[in-house]
Amino acid sequence: MTSATASRSRPHARTRWLVPAALIFLSLVPIIAGTVRLADLSGGQVTPENARFFDSPVPVLIHIPTVTVYLVLGAFQFVPSLRRGQRGRPSWHKIAGRILAPLGLLAALSGLWMAVFYDLPPLDGTLLLILRLVFGSAMVAFIVLGFIAVRRRNYVRHSEWMSRAYAIGIAQGTIVVVTIPWVVLVGPVTELSRALLIGASWVLSLAVAEFFIHRRAHGSARRPHPSIQPA
């Protein structure tokens, strides 16, 4: 490798870690919120805001740890170098995927359970409940479709479905990005605006995922086949 090639590869090596770093940074919001919730539960002090969790603690005790690991570990699935394994040994990407799929299902299913069976907190109305059911069910469906695709060795479709599932999970962090400008420019949220902002967060996350899915597919289509590459 020449010095010019090495100098070009070093910035690229640094840049490829920006995506997981940004995703982990975005994950800090739901992770911190979940940690505070677990601290409340361990403290044993019941308030009107957390009484529903004390009445049925198992779903939230499943949801918070699974979401935390899913978001942090899943961020590294977007590093291309981690997808490549050595001969006869599975890649880090494949090993992590075997952990992430069941964790994602547990996170989504426990979230759906809480949405249906927990009492609605203040500012959470019927519209937000419907949106949670729609996007939570979509996350489950995407993970299942991703699992089916990888079993069929369709790795492109597998990557696409899993990216969409992760986009729904990370939207809990996107809510802050969407909500802060609203609060600054408009004012406090209402039941309707809160539902619309959270719904917009899911849509925005999925739109970003679709953009990168399309760009990756377009780039692969333009890349010449190895058999016809110039010498």
C-alpha positions as CSV (number, residue, x, y, z in Angstrom):
1,M,0.0,0.0,0.0
2,T,1.4,3.4,-1.0
3,S,1.5,6.4,1.4
4,A,-1.2,8.1,-0.7
5,T,-3.5,5.1,-0.4
6,A,-2.8,4.8,3.3
7,S,-3.6,8.5,3.9
8,R,-6.9,8.1,2.0
9,S,-7.9,4.9,3.9
10,R,-7.2,6.3,7.4
11,P,-9.9,9.0,7.2
12,H,-12.3,6.5,5.7
13,A,-11.6,4.1,8.6
14,R,-12.4,6.9,11.1
15,T,-15.5,8.0,9.2
16,R,-17.1,4.5,9.2
17,W,-17.3,4.7,13.0
18,L,-19.3,7.9,12.9
19,V,-22.5,6.1,12.2
20,P,-22.4,3.8,15.3
21,A,-21.2,6.8,17.4
22,A,-24.2,8.9,16.2
23,L,-26.6,6.0,16.8
24,I,-25.3,5.4,20.3
25,F,-25.5,9.2,21.0
26,L,-29.1,9.1,19.9
27,S,-29.7,6.1,22.1
28,L,-28.7,7.9,25.2
29,V,-32.2,9.5,25.6
30,P,-34.1,6.2,25.9
31,I,-31.2,4.6,27.8
32,I,-31.1,7.4,30.4
33,A,-34.9,7.4,30.7
34,G,-35.0,3.6,31.2
35,T,-32.2,3.8,33.8
36,V,-34.2,6.4,35.8
37,R,-37.3,4.2,35.5
38,L,-35.4,1.2,36.9
39,A,-34.0,3.3,39.7
40,D,-37.6,4.4,40.6
41,L,-38.7,0.7,40.7
42,S,-35.7,-0.4,42.8
43,G,-36.3,2.5,45.2
44,G,-39.8,1.3,45.9
45,Q,-41.4,4.7,46.0
46,V,-44.8,4.6,44.3
47,T,-46.1,7.8,42.6
48,P,-49.0,8.4,40.3
49,E,-46.6,8.4,37.3
50,N,-45.0,5.0,38.0
51,A,-47.8,3.2,39.8
52,R,-48.7,1.2,36.7
53,F,-45.1,-0.2,36.6
54,F,-45.3,-1.4,40.2
55,D,-48.6,-3.1,39.5
56,S,-47.1,-5.2,36.7
57,P,-43.2,-4.8,36.8
58,V,-42.2,-7.8,34.6
59,P,-42.9,-6.2,31.1
60,V,-40.9,-3.0,32.0
61,L,-38.1,-5.0,33.5
62,I,-37.9,-6.9,30.2
63,H,-38.3,-3.9,28.0
64,I,-35.7,-1.5,29.3
65,P,-32.6,-3.9,29.4
66,T,-33.5,-5.4,26.0
67,V,-34.0,-2.0,24.4
68,T,-30.7,-0.8,25.9
69,V,-28.6,-3.7,24.5
70,Y,-30.5,-3.7,21.2
71,L,-29.8,-0.1,20.5
72,V,-26.1,-0.1,21.6
73,L,-25.1,-3.5,20.1
74,G,-27.2,-2.8,17.0
75,A,-25.4,0.4,16.3
76,F,-22.2,-1.6,15.5
77,Q,-24.0,-3.7,12.9
78,F,-23.6,-0.8,10.5
79,V,-19.8,-1.0,10.5
80,P,-18.8,-2.8,7.2
81,S,-15.6,-4.2,8.6
82,L,-17.4,-6.1,11.3
83,R,-19.4,-8.0,8.7
84,R,-16.4,-9.9,7.4
85,G,-15.5,-13.1,9.2
86,Q,-12.4,-15.2,8.9
87,R,-12.4,-18.5,7.1
88,G,-14.3,-21.1,9.1
89,R,-15.3,-18.6,11.7
90,P,-18.5,-16.5,11.9
91,S,-18.1,-12.7,11.7
92,W,-18.8,-10.4,14.7
93,H,-21.9,-9.2,12.7
94,K,-23.3,-12.7,12.5
95,I,-22.7,-13.5,16.2
96,A,-24.2,-10.2,17.3
97,G,-27.2,-10.8,15.0
98,R,-28.1,-14.0,16.8
99,I,-28.4,-11.9,20.0
100,L,-30.1,-8.9,18.5
101,A,-33.0,-10.7,16.8
102,P,-34.5,-12.2,20.0
103,L,-33.6,-9.0,22.0
104,G,-35.4,-6.9,19.4
105,L,-38.5,-9.1,19.5
106,L,-38.5,-9.0,23.3
107,A,-38.2,-5.2,23.3
108,A,-41.0,-4.8,20.7
109,L,-43.4,-7.4,22.2
110,S,-42.9,-6.1,25.8
111,G,-43.5,-2.5,24.5
112,L,-46.7,-3.7,22.8
113,W,-47.8,-5.4,26.0
114,M,-47.3,-2.2,28.0
115,A,-49.1,-0.1,25.4
116,V,-52.2,-2.3,25.6
117,F,-52.4,-3.2,29.3
118,Y,-50.8,-0.3,31.2
119,D,-53.0,2.7,32.1
120,L,-52.4,5.6,29.7
121,P,-50.3,8.3,31.4
122,P,-51.1,12.0,31.1
123,L,-50.8,13.3,27.5
124,D,-51.0,9.8,26.1
125,G,-54.2,9.5,24.2
126,T,-55.9,7.0,21.8
127,L,-54.0,8.3,18.8
128,L,-50.6,7.7,20.4
129,L,-51.7,4.2,21.5
130,I,-52.7,3.4,17.9
131,L,-49.3,4.6,16.6
132,R,-47.4,2.6,19.2
133,L,-49.4,-0.5,18.2
134,V,-48.7,0.1,14.5
135,F,-45.0,0.8,14.7
136,G,-44.4,-1.8,17.4
137,S,-46.1,-4.4,15.3
138,A,-44.1,-3.3,12.3
139,M,-40.8,-3.7,14.2
140,V,-41.8,-7.3,15.1
141,A,-42.7,-8.0,11.4
142,F,-39.5,-6.5,10.1
143,I,-37.4,-8.7,12.5
144,V,-39.3,-11.8,11.5
145,L,-38.9,-10.9,7.8
146,G,-35.2,-10.3,8.3
147,F,-34.8,-13.7,10.0
148,I,-36.6,-15.4,7.1
149,A,-34.5,-13.6,4.6
150,V,-31.2,-14.6,6.2
151,R,-32.4,-18.2,6.5
152,R,-32.9,-18.1,2.7
153,R,-29.4,-16.5,2.4
154,N,-30.9,-13.4,1.0
155,Y,-28.5,-11.1,2.8
156,V,-29.5,-7.9,1.0
157,R,-33.1,-8.2,2.1
158,H,-32.0,-9.3,5.5
159,S,-30.0,-6.1,5.9
160,E,-32.9,-4.0,4.7
161,W,-35.5,-5.5,7.1
162,M,-33.2,-5.3,10.1
163,S,-32.3,-1.7,9.3
164,R,-36.0,-0.8,9.3
165,A,-36.5,-2.6,12.6
166,Y,-33.6,-0.7,14.2
167,A,-34.9,2.6,12.8
168,I,-38.2,2.0,14.7
169,G,-36.3,1.2,17.9
170,I,-33.9,4.2,17.7
171,A,-36.9,6.6,17.1
172,Q,-37.2,6.9,20.9
173,G,-34.1,9.1,20.6
174,T,-35.3,10.8,17.5
175,I,-38.3,12.1,19.5
176,V,-36.0,14.6,21.2
177,V,-34.7,15.9,17.9
178,V,-38.3,16.5,16.7
179,T,-39.8,17.7,20.0
180,I,-37.2,20.3,21.1
181,P,-37.8,22.6,18.0
182,W,-41.5,22.3,18.6
183,V,-41.3,23.3,22.2
184,V,-39.0,26.2,21.4
185,L,-41.0,27.6,18.5
186,V,-44.6,26.6,19.5
187,G,-44.7,25.8,23.2
188,P,-45.6,22.9,25.4
189,V,-47.0,19.8,23.8
190,T,-50.6,18.8,24.0
191,E,-52.1,15.3,23.8
192,L,-52.5,15.7,20.0
193,S,-49.2,17.4,19.3
194,R,-47.3,14.8,21.4
195,A,-48.9,12.0,19.4
196,L,-48.1,13.7,16.1
197,L,-44.5,14.4,17.1
198,I,-43.8,10.9,18.3
199,G,-45.4,9.6,15.1
200,A,-43.2,11.9,13.1
201,S,-40.2,10.6,14.9
202,W,-40.9,7.1,13.7
203,V,-41.6,8.3,10.2
204,L,-38.3,10.3,10.1
205,S,-36.2,7.4,11.4
206,L,-37.7,5.1,8.8
207,A,-37.2,7.7,6.0
208,V,-33.5,7.9,6.9
209,A,-33.3,4.1,6.9
210,E,-34.9,4.0,3.5
211,F,-32.6,6.6,2.2
212,F,-29.5,4.6,3.1
213,I,-31.1,1.4,1.9
214,H,-31.8,3.0,-1.5
215,R,-28.3,4.5,-1.7
216,R,-26.7,1.2,-0.9
217,A,-28.8,-0.6,-3.5
218,H,-28.1,2.1,-6.1
219,G,-24.3,1.9,-5.3
220,S,-24.3,-1.9,-5.7
221,A,-26.1,-1.7,-9.0
222,R,-23.5,0.7,-10.4
223,R,-20.6,-1.3,-9.1
224,P,-19.1,-3.5,-11.9
225,H,-19.2,-7.2,-11.5
226,P,-15.9,-8.7,-10.4
227,S,-15.7,-10.9,-13.5
228,I,-15.7,-7.8,-15.8
229,Q,-13.5,-5.5,-13.7
230,P,-10.5,-4.2,-15.5
231,A,-7.2,-5.7,-14.6
